[in-house]
Amino acid sequence: MMNPYSYEYNASLANQHIKKETADWLHYTVDFPTAHPTQYKESNTVRGEYFQPKQANVSPLAILVHGMGDHSVIPCQLLAHALVKQGIACFILYLTFHSSRIAETIKRRLPDLTADEWFESYQLSVIDIRQVVDWAYSRTELNPSEIATFGISLGGFVSAIAMGIDQRIKAGVFVVTGGNSEKMTWLSKARKYRKKYQRNEAEYNQIQDSYLRYLKEVVAKGVEQVSPARQSFLTDPMTFAHYLQQRPVLMINALWDKYIPREAVLDFWQACGQPMIKWFPTGHSSIWLWYPIISQQVKSFLKSTLLAN
């Protein structure tokens, strides 16, 4: 089968406008056409913010990807300010669910989208990340061999898939992210998701068995050589986790996350080859109460990974 996250390289020039300049860095807005056009014109322009260090001739790049909505753009902006001072350029990518890109009909129905709408949102988001990598390769001030991705929640899901598919991404930081989406929903303590989940235990077990068989085939043959029994298998980060083994990964998770249960986090962690993982005694969104410690850990990880040479 064809990789759903493949796309035709589009060398269109990006629009870039200076937003702010300090003694140490430049802050731009950037936009360019998506390589995966949808029926919604609002989503068809990729948008983001670019922070460029002044002191370095060539900088590594961290692609920062927020979660659902706009609120988790704030930790991305805080982190970008911290990283750019360390000589690491940052691109904050606005996903299709950001207010600057979301279609009104999608916004009204979230999270009650059709399976096809969810699938396309994943396709678009992963391809967006890969296009930012393309963009980085066109920038003389960036080192294309030193690119990392940092994703929060949904942004972590799509970042993990993008890193699994795209070997140009050297390292990944995934915050409040897991894998095995069926298990995630089955064990979720979030009422709005549990109410929608209409499977009984026998159906859940059947899907789990089918998914585990599929994962074994993917490891043996490669994701493009195996047809999934369910479309949702292709939007599950765990499908691509074996491609992350032996690559630099940091996972940051919440002990009391009602959306991403510990069991689903550990499934993904095992599939990734048991990378470094940090747990915080919080819930899904309240993890940012620990931002000072998280930012130090992320800075340390990215500096050791991207600035080691």
Long-range contacts (C-beta under 8 A, 24 or more apart in sequence): 1-224, 1-225, 1-226, 1-227, 1-228, 2-224, 3-165, 3-223, 3-224, 4-119, 4-123, 4-234, 5-123, 5-126, 5-127, 5-130, 5-161, 5-162, 5-165, 7-35, 7-36, 7-127, 7-130, 7-131, 8-35, 9-35, 9-134, 10-35, 10-131, 10-134, 11-138, 14-135, 16-50, 19-49, 23-54, 24-53, 24-54, 24-55, 24-84, 24-85, 25-51, 25-52, 25-53, 25-54, 25-84, 25-85, 26-51, 26-52, 26-54, 27-51, 27-52, 28-52, 30-91, 30-135, 32-131, 32-135, 34-124, 34-127, 34-128, 34-131, 35-127, 35-131, 36-123, 36-124, 36-127, 38-96, 38-120, 38-124, 40-103, 40-105, 40-106, 42-101, 42-102, 42-103, 43-96, 43-101, 43-102, 43-103, 43-124, 45-101, 46-93, 46-94, 46-128, 46-131, 46-132, 47-94, 47-98, 47-100, 47-101, 48-91, 48-92, 48-93, 48-94, 48-132, 49-77, 49-80, 49-90, 49-91, 49-92, 50-89, 50-90, 50-91, 50-92, 51-80, 51-81, 51-83, 51-84, 51-89, 51-90, 51-91, 51-92, 52-84, 52-89, 52-141, 53-84, 53-85, 53-87, 53-88, 53-89, 55-87, 56-87, 56-141, 57-141, 58-140, 58-141, 58-142, 58-143, 59-87, 59-88, 59-89, 59-141, 59-142, 59-143, 60-87, 60-88, 60-89, 60-142, 60-143, 60-146, 60-147, 60-148, 60-302, 60-306, 60-307, 61-88, 61-89, 61-90, 61-91, 61-136, 61-142, 61-143, 61-146, 61-147, 61-148, 62-88, 62-89, 62-90, 62-91, 62-147, 62-148, 62-149, 62-150, 62-302, 62-306, 63-90, 63-91, 63-93, 63-129, 63-132, 63-133, 63-147, 63-148, 63-149, 63-150, 63-159, 63-169, 64-90, 64-91, 64-92, 64-93, 64-150, 64-151, 65-93, 65-95, 65-125, 65-129, 65-149, 65-150, 65-151, 65-152, 65-155, 65-156, 65-158, 65-159, 66-92, 66-93, 66-94, 66-95, 66-98, 66-152, 66-155, 67-152, 67-153, 67-154, 67-155, 67-156, 67-176, 68-97, 68-110, 68-111, 68-153, 68-154, 69-97, 69-98, 69-99, 70-98, 70-99, 71-285, 72-152, 72-153, 72-155, 73-98, 74-288, 75-152, 75-288, 75-291, 76-150, 76-152, 78-291, 78-295, 79-150, 79-295, 79-298, 82-295, 82-299, 83-298, 83-299, 83-302, 86-299, 86-302, 86-303, 86-307, 87-307, 88-302, 88-303, 88-306, 88-307, 89-141, 89-142, 91-132, 91-135, 91-136, 93-128, 93-129, 93-132, 95-125, 95-128, 95-154, 95-155, 95-158, 96-121, 96-124, 96-125, 96-128, 97-121, 97-154, 111-192, 111-193, 112-196, 115-231, 115-232, 116-231, 118-235, 119-231, 119-232, 119-234, 119-235, 122-157, 122-158, 122-161, 122-234, 122-235, 125-154, 125-155, 125-158, 126-158, 126-161, 126-162, 126-165, 129-158, 129-159, 129-162, 129-166, 129-169, 130-162, 130-165, 130-166, 133-166, 133-168, 133-169, 137-168, 144-168, 145-170, 146-170, 146-306, 146-307, 148-172, 148-173, 148-248, 148-302, 148-305, 148-306, 149-173, 150-175, 150-298, 150-302, 151-175, 151-177, 152-176, 152-177, 153-177, 153-259, 153-260, 153-284, 156-237, 157-235, 157-237, 160-237, 160-240, 160-241, 160-244, 160-268, 161-235, 161-237, 161-239, 161-240, 163-240, 163-243, 163-244, 163-247, 164-237, 164-239, 164-240, 164-241, 164-243, 164-244, 165-240, 165-243, 170-247, 170-248, 170-305, 170-306, 171-247, 171-248, 171-249, 171-250, 171-301, 171-302, 171-305, 171-306, 172-244, 172-247, 172-248, 172-249, 172-250, 173-249, 173-250, 173-251, 173-252, 173-298, 173-301, 173-302, 174-237, 174-249, 174-250, 174-251, 174-252, 175-251, 175-252, 175-253, 175-287, 175-294, 176-252, 176-253, 176-254, 176-257, 176-259, 176-260, 176-284, 176-287, 177-237, 177-251, 177-253, 177-260, 177-265, 177-268, 178-237, 178-253, 178-260, 178-261, 178-264, 178-265, 178-267, 178-268, 179-236, 179-237, 179-238, 179-241, 179-264, 179-265, 179-267, 179-268, 179-271, 180-211, 180-236, 180-238, 180-264, 180-267, 180-268, 181-232, 181-235, 181-236, 181-238, 181-264, 182-207, 182-208, 182-211, 182-232, 183-208, 183-261, 183-263, 183-264, 183-267, 184-259, 184-260, 184-261, 184-264, 187-261, 187-263, 187-264, 188-258, 188-259, 188-261, 189-258, 189-261, 190-258, 190-259, 193-259, 211-236, 214-239, 215-239, 215-242, 215-271, 218-242, 237-268, 238-267, 238-268, 238-271, 241-268, 241-271, 241-272, 242-271, 242-272, 242-273, 244-272, 244-273, 244-275, 245-272, 245-273, 246-273, 248-275, 248-301, 248-305, 249-275, 249-276, 250-275, 250-276, 250-277, 250-278, 250-297, 250-298, 250-301, 251-275, 251-276, 251-277, 251-278, 252-277, 252-278, 252-280, 252-287, 252-294, 252-297, 252-298, 253-277, 253-278, 253-279, 253-280, 254-279, 254-280, 254-281, 254-282, 254-283, 254-284, 254-286, 254-287, 255-279, 255-280, 255-281, 255-282, 256-281, 256-282, 256-283, 257-283, 257-284, 257-287, 258-283, 258-284, 259-284, 260-284, 276-301
